[in-house]
Amino acid sequence: MTQNGKRIAFVAGGSGAIGADICRALVADGFAVAIGYCTQRERAEELADRVSAACGTSIAVRCDITEYASVLQAKEEVQNRIGNVDTLVNCAGTEAYRLLCDETEKSIVHTIAANLTGNIFLCRVFSPDMVRMRFGRIVNLSSVWGVSGAAMETVYSAAKAGLIGFSKALALELAPSLVTVNAVSPGFIDTPMNARFSDAERQAIIDEIPACRFGLPADVSAAVRFIVSESASYLTGQNIVVSGGYKNI
């Protein structure tokens, strides 16, 4: 916690569409938030400035989650600037929309690193302080494709499925220390990542969604807000699918 008693969250991938909404929501809930970014420095710093001016404390911190040393450095910077992190939200990741036969060794390794290994690095680095404090919240953002799988996204689906399994296993390890670990699996969320779809393709997807609309970043952040709240102390080892009923299994 900060010196003034605020809870402290590190949001990896906080400069992205979903991550940014989560950052804004947590600051509004009274958190001090460190916005983790890899390449989008200006966007992260602008978000931090805007959020801080509006309602609270926010800083931008570079963190390449695929590099263990970068994660260690990010943790040290956050600790020095605002205090010990008690809430970790892992939004960082990358899409991989291609046939398996078009994947290369490099693309496979990168997709797994960005969507699974990097999240494991983050949990490994940030969880010991939570154990020591005997309080913590960890949320790993997976995907509906980690539940059902998707053609053209085989490696991505494998990584996100692995993240769900990792979250469930880590929840068992950390539960005695009063640290919860959960996954959130968004469905089709209307973000720049999904801009590749044509109008016809988007309509076809909507036709498959029982809620009859695309999700918004705010739909995801609403779930995260509850999971990281002090009221959610008995919720752990779960995968919360935020999809409007899309691809329910």
Buried (B, 14 or more C-beta within 10 A) or exposed (E): BBEEEBBBBBBBBBBBBBBBBBBBBBBBBEBBBBBBBBEBEEBBBEBBEEBBEEEBBBBBBBBBBBBBEBBBBBBEBBBEBBBBBBBBBBBBBBBBEBEEEEBEEEEBBBBBBBBBBBBBBBBEBBBEBBBEBEBBBBBBBBBBBBBBBBEEBBBBBBBBBBBBBBBBEBBEEBBEBBBBBBBBBBBBBBBEBBEEEEEEEBEEBBEEBEEEEBBBBBBBBBBBBEBBBEEBEEBBBBBBBBBBEBBEE
